[in-house]
Amino acid sequence: MVGEVLDMLFGCWHKNYSFPITAKKGSTPQNEAARVTGTYVVCLDCGKEFPYDWSRMKVITAAPNEAETEELTSRANTGFVKVA
């Protein structure tokens, strides 16, 4: 019970994630985490899902700003990385 209250207040603090899972091409992802980049990981301790960015090879924990979300979504849909 104490763990649930802390999770509600501070979010997941665990670092034990699953291997990144990518949604099938052409399908609409069913969970919110996969909608950001098309790929997500799951915390193996509490079950919370997080978006994952393959190009940066890291979990996205904070809500990305609107421009970054568009870039990540377009990158996930095309498979190409935008070079700036």
JOQUI-V389728 format. One line per field, one symbol per residue. ss: DSSP state (H for helix, E for strand, L for the rest). psi: psi as a letter, one per 40 degrees, with the letter a starting at -180 (. if undefined). A space follows every 50 residues. Layout:
ss->???
psi->???
This chain:
ss->LHHHHHHHHHLLLLLLELLLEELLLLLLLLLHHHHHHLEEEEELLLLLEE EEELLLLEEELLLLLHHHHHHHHHHHHHLLLLLL
psi->dddddddddeaheiegiiihhhiiheihhdiddeddeeiiihhedeeiii ihhddefihhdihiidddddddddddddeihhh.
